Amino acid sequence: PQYLDGQWVEVPALSGSTYVEFPEPLGRCEVYYVGHSEPVTIPRFLKGLKRVTNRGGLYPPWANQHSRDRVALGLDRVEPVMVDGRPVVPRDFAIALDRAVIPARRAEGLDLGPPCSGLRVDIRGEKGGKKVRHSYYGVCPMARATGVSASIAALMVGRGDVKAKGVVAPEACLNAEAFVAEYARRGLEIYALEERLL
């Protein structure tokens, strides 16, 4: 699901291709619509938005085509198929194949890219009567970014900074400025850029 023109729309995964810039070592990367919570939750808590999307991609670029090929072959399916009288889940087969083949290909020189992930949030709107885009972006290993984010949120809850009860999306209960400051304090840089749009 993506939030387009003020409503939720189901779009095919890996559609909506566009390019975005990340800091090195990633640089310019192609990204596509992917399933994630933000297009569903953000419009519920931040009113007046017309478009909320989530795009992602793999690096290096060959990995995106590899994923598309797997889907085209039906290797993303979870319903078992019979192979020599035994049920085999296509997705499990594809994962096992990758685990067996990719390390061997890496030893032969296959480029697996840098061990990092890119994060970028672009916000477009009006400020002082001018069209602007605010961008927040960074690069670091995904496991570290995820773990640090979760630990900051847990500490904020533990300190009593979060008053919401139950299961609540981060944008509905966390102070964004305090969160980003804590993130930076742990050595994870988030860059900010404001650009005037034509």
C-alpha positions as CSV (number, residue, x, y, z in Angstrom):
1,P,0.0,0.0,0.0
2,Q,1.1,3.5,-0.9
3,Y,-0.7,6.8,-0.1
4,L,-1.3,8.6,-3.4
5,D,-3.4,11.7,-4.0
6,G,-4.9,11.4,-0.5
7,Q,-5.9,7.8,-0.6
8,W,-4.4,4.4,0.0
9,V,-3.6,2.5,-3.2
10,E,-2.3,-1.0,-3.7
11,V,0.6,-0.9,-6.2
12,P,2.8,-3.7,-7.5
13,A,6.0,-4.2,-5.5
14,L,9.1,-3.1,-7.5
15,S,7.0,-0.6,-9.6
16,G,7.3,3.1,-9.3
17,S,11.1,3.2,-10.2
18,T,12.9,6.4,-9.4
19,Y,16.5,7.4,-8.5
20,V,17.6,9.0,-5.3
21,E,21.0,10.3,-4.0
22,F,22.6,8.9,-0.9
23,P,26.0,9.7,0.7
24,E,28.9,7.6,-0.4
25,P,29.5,4.7,-0.7
26,L,26.1,4.3,-2.2
27,G,25.6,7.4,-4.3
28,R,22.8,7.4,-6.9
29,C,20.5,4.4,-6.5
30,E,17.3,3.1,-8.2
31,V,14.5,2.5,-5.8
32,Y,11.0,1.0,-6.2
33,Y,7.7,0.8,-4.2
34,V,8.0,-1.7,-1.4
35,G,5.6,-2.8,1.3
36,H,6.3,-1.1,4.6
37,S,4.3,0.5,7.4
38,E,4.9,4.2,6.8
39,P,2.5,4.8,3.9
40,V,-0.2,3.3,6.1
41,T,0.5,4.9,9.4
42,I,1.9,8.4,8.6
43,P,-1.2,9.7,7.0
44,R,-3.3,8.6,10.0
45,F,-1.2,10.7,12.4
46,L,0.0,13.6,10.3
47,K,-3.0,15.2,8.7
48,G,-3.2,17.1,5.4
49,L,-0.7,14.9,3.6
50,K,-1.4,14.1,-0.1
51,R,1.4,11.5,-0.7
52,V,3.3,9.1,1.5
53,T,5.3,6.4,-0.2
54,N,8.0,4.0,0.7
55,R,10.6,2.9,-1.8
56,G,13.5,0.6,-1.5
57,G,16.1,-1.2,-3.5
58,L,19.0,-3.4,-3.3
59,Y,22.7,-2.7,-3.9
60,P,24.5,-3.4,-6.0
61,P,22.0,-2.8,-8.9
62,W,22.2,-6.4,-10.2
63,A,20.4,-7.5,-7.0
64,N,17.3,-5.7,-8.0
65,Q,17.1,-7.6,-11.3
66,H,17.8,-10.8,-9.4
67,S,14.8,-10.2,-7.2
68,R,12.6,-9.4,-10.2
69,D,13.8,-12.6,-11.9
70,R,12.9,-14.6,-8.8
71,V,9.4,-13.1,-8.7
72,A,8.9,-13.8,-12.5
73,L,9.9,-17.4,-12.0
74,G,7.4,-17.8,-9.1
75,L,10.2,-18.2,-6.5
76,D,8.6,-15.7,-4.2
77,R,5.6,-18.0,-3.6
78,V,4.9,-19.6,-0.2
79,E,2.5,-22.3,-1.4
80,P,4.3,-25.6,-1.7
81,V,4.7,-27.4,-5.1
82,M,5.4,-31.1,-5.4
83,V,8.9,-32.0,-6.6
84,D,9.6,-35.7,-6.9
85,G,6.7,-36.4,-4.5
86,R,7.8,-33.9,-1.9
87,P,6.3,-30.5,-1.1
88,V,8.8,-27.7,-1.7
89,V,8.1,-24.0,-0.9
90,P,9.5,-22.0,-3.8
91,R,10.6,-19.1,-1.6
92,D,12.4,-21.5,0.7
93,F,14.1,-23.1,-2.3
94,A,15.2,-19.6,-3.6
95,I,16.6,-18.6,-0.2
96,A,18.5,-21.9,0.1
97,L,19.9,-21.5,-3.4
98,D,21.1,-18.0,-2.7
99,R,22.7,-19.1,0.5
100,A,24.6,-21.8,-1.4
101,V,25.5,-19.9,-4.6
102,I,26.1,-16.3,-3.6
103,P,29.1,-17.0,-1.2
104,A,30.7,-19.1,-3.9
105,R,30.1,-16.3,-6.4
106,R,31.5,-13.8,-4.0
107,A,34.7,-15.8,-3.7
108,E,34.9,-15.6,-7.5
109,G,34.7,-11.8,-7.4
110,L,30.9,-11.1,-7.4
111,D,30.4,-7.5,-6.2
112,L,28.1,-7.6,-3.2
113,G,28.5,-3.9,-2.6
114,P,29.3,-2.1,0.7
115,P,27.8,-3.5,3.9
116,C,25.5,-0.6,4.4
117,S,22.0,0.7,3.8
118,G,20.7,4.1,2.8
119,L,17.9,6.0,4.5
120,R,16.3,9.1,2.9
121,V,13.2,11.0,3.8
122,D,12.0,13.7,1.4
123,I,9.3,16.1,2.5
124,R,7.8,18.5,-0.2
125,G,5.5,21.4,0.6
126,E,5.3,25.1,0.9
127,K,7.3,27.3,3.2
128,G,7.0,31.1,3.1
129,G,5.0,30.9,-0.1
130,K,7.8,29.0,-1.9
131,K,7.8,25.3,-2.9
132,V,10.6,23.5,-0.9
133,R,11.9,20.1,-0.3
134,H,13.5,19.1,3.0
135,S,15.6,16.0,2.8
136,Y,17.0,13.9,5.7
137,Y,19.4,11.1,4.7
138,G,22.2,8.9,5.9
139,V,24.1,5.6,5.3
140,C,25.0,2.9,7.8
141,P,24.6,-0.8,8.3
142,M,20.9,-1.7,8.6
143,A,21.3,-3.9,11.6
144,R,23.0,-1.0,13.5
145,A,20.4,1.6,12.4
146,T,17.5,-0.7,13.4
147,G,19.0,-1.7,16.7
148,V,20.0,1.9,17.7
149,S,16.5,3.2,16.7
150,A,14.8,0.5,18.8
151,S,17.0,1.2,21.8
152,I,16.4,5.0,21.6
153,A,12.6,4.4,21.5
154,A,12.8,2.0,24.4
155,L,14.9,4.5,26.5
156,M,12.3,7.2,25.7
157,V,9.5,5.0,26.9
158,G,11.5,4.0,30.0
159,R,12.2,7.7,30.9
160,G,8.5,8.5,30.5
161,D,9.0,10.6,27.4
162,V,6.3,8.6,25.6
163,K,2.8,9.1,27.0
164,A,0.9,7.0,24.4
165,K,-0.3,3.5,25.5
166,G,-0.5,0.4,23.4
167,V,0.8,-0.2,19.9
168,V,1.4,3.2,18.3
169,A,3.4,4.2,15.3
170,P,6.6,6.1,16.1
171,E,5.5,9.3,14.4
172,A,2.5,9.4,16.7
173,C,4.4,9.2,20.0
174,L,8.1,10.1,19.7
175,N,9.5,13.6,19.6
176,A,11.4,13.6,16.3
177,E,14.0,16.2,17.2
178,A,14.9,14.4,20.4
179,F,15.0,11.1,18.6
180,V,17.4,12.4,15.9
181,A,19.6,14.1,18.5
182,E,19.9,10.8,20.3
183,Y,20.6,9.0,17.0
184,A,23.5,11.5,16.2
185,R,24.9,11.2,19.8
186,R,25.5,7.5,19.0
187,G,27.6,8.3,16.0
188,L,25.0,7.8,13.3
189,E,24.8,10.8,11.1
190,I,21.6,12.2,9.5
191,Y,22.2,14.9,7.0
192,A,19.6,17.6,6.4
193,L,19.1,19.7,3.2
194,E,16.5,22.3,2.2
195,E,16.1,23.0,-1.4
196,R,13.8,25.5,-3.2
197,L,11.8,23.8,-5.9
198,L,10.6,25.4,-9.2
